[in-house]
Amino acid sequence: MLDWLAADTDTSLTADAFLLDPLAHVDAEYQGMTLRHKTGSVGFARIDTGLLRGPVAGVAYAVAANWKESAADLRAPVIDGMREIGERIRAHATGLAREETVTA
């Protein structure tokens, strides 16, 4: 299952905050993180689930938003919010600020 999830290349939602290469995140990459995830979307919803492992912690996450009943298209604030959640997940998993790198 983790191998299948490793193949997902859509890092445009929660995983965007992890700053990983969409095509090369199977092995430890930026700030020592590895990612296994799956995204999904329809016109009125965005869903992102995954497992992020960093040098400090591992985090299993599920982030979903549905605005089907809204008169407005909320995709922009939803995607922004998902990225903010992703930033908190990244900071927890790495123990690092966004611009810091892992030192040996």
C-alpha positions as CSV (number, residue, x, y, z in Angstrom):
1,M,0.0,0.0,0.0
2,L,2.8,2.5,0.9
3,D,4.5,1.8,-2.4
4,W,1.3,2.6,-4.3
5,L,0.8,5.8,-2.2
6,A,4.4,6.8,-2.9
7,A,3.6,7.1,-6.6
8,D,1.2,10.0,-6.1
9,T,2.6,13.1,-7.8
10,D,-0.2,15.6,-6.9
11,T,1.4,17.7,-4.1
12,S,-0.8,20.8,-4.8
13,L,-2.9,20.6,-1.6
14,T,-1.8,19.9,2.0
15,A,1.5,18.4,0.7
16,D,2.4,21.6,-1.1
17,A,3.7,23.0,2.2
18,F,6.2,20.1,2.5
19,L,8.3,21.6,-0.4
20,L,9.0,18.2,-1.8
21,D,9.6,17.3,-5.4
22,P,6.3,15.9,-6.8
23,L,8.2,13.4,-8.9
24,A,10.9,12.4,-6.3
25,H,9.7,12.1,-2.8
26,V,9.9,8.3,-2.3
27,D,13.2,8.6,-0.5
28,A,14.0,11.2,2.2
29,E,14.1,14.6,0.6
30,Y,13.8,18.2,1.8
31,Q,14.3,18.4,5.6
32,G,14.6,14.6,5.7
33,M,10.9,14.0,4.9
34,T,9.3,11.1,3.1
35,L,5.7,11.3,1.9
36,R,3.1,8.7,1.1
37,H,-0.2,10.3,0.1
38,K,-3.3,10.5,-2.1
39,T,-5.3,13.4,-3.2
40,G,-8.8,13.6,-4.6
41,S,-11.1,16.3,-5.9
42,V,-14.4,17.1,-7.5
43,G,-15.8,20.5,-8.5
44,F,-16.9,21.2,-4.9
45,A,-14.5,19.3,-2.7
46,R,-10.8,18.7,-2.1
47,I,-9.4,15.7,-0.1
48,D,-5.8,14.9,0.9
49,T,-4.7,12.0,3.1
50,G,-1.2,10.8,3.8
51,L,1.7,9.8,6.0
52,L,4.6,12.2,6.4
53,R,7.7,11.0,8.1
54,G,10.3,13.5,9.2
55,P,13.4,13.5,11.4
56,V,11.4,14.3,14.6
57,A,8.0,12.7,14.0
58,G,5.6,10.9,11.7
59,V,2.2,12.3,11.0
60,A,-0.8,10.5,9.5
61,Y,-3.2,13.1,8.2
62,A,-6.6,13.5,6.5
63,V,-7.7,16.9,5.3
64,A,-11.0,17.4,3.5
65,A,-13.3,20.3,2.6
66,N,-16.7,20.2,0.9
67,W,-18.5,23.4,-0.2
68,K,-21.3,21.8,-2.2
69,E,-24.0,23.7,-0.3
70,S,-22.2,27.0,-0.7
71,A,-23.4,29.6,-3.3
72,A,-19.7,30.6,-3.7
73,D,-16.9,28.6,-5.2
74,L,-14.6,28.3,-2.2
75,R,-11.7,26.4,-3.8
76,A,-9.1,29.3,-3.3
77,P,-9.6,29.6,0.5
78,V,-9.9,25.9,0.8
79,I,-6.6,25.2,-0.9
80,D,-4.9,28.0,1.1
81,G,-6.3,26.5,4.3
82,M,-5.0,23.0,3.3
83,R,-1.6,24.5,2.7
84,E,-1.6,26.1,6.1
85,I,-2.5,22.8,7.7
86,G,0.3,21.2,5.7
87,E,2.8,23.8,7.1
88,R,1.8,22.8,10.7
89,I,2.3,19.2,9.8
90,R,5.7,19.9,8.2
91,A,6.9,21.8,11.2
92,H,5.8,19.1,13.6
93,A,7.4,16.3,11.6
94,T,10.7,18.1,11.1
95,G,11.0,20.4,14.1
96,L,12.4,23.0,11.7
97,A,11.4,26.3,10.3
98,R,10.4,26.3,6.7
99,E,13.7,27.6,5.4
100,E,16.0,25.6,7.7
101,T,17.8,22.5,6.4
102,V,18.8,19.3,8.2
103,T,22.4,19.4,9.4
104,A,24.5,16.3,9.7
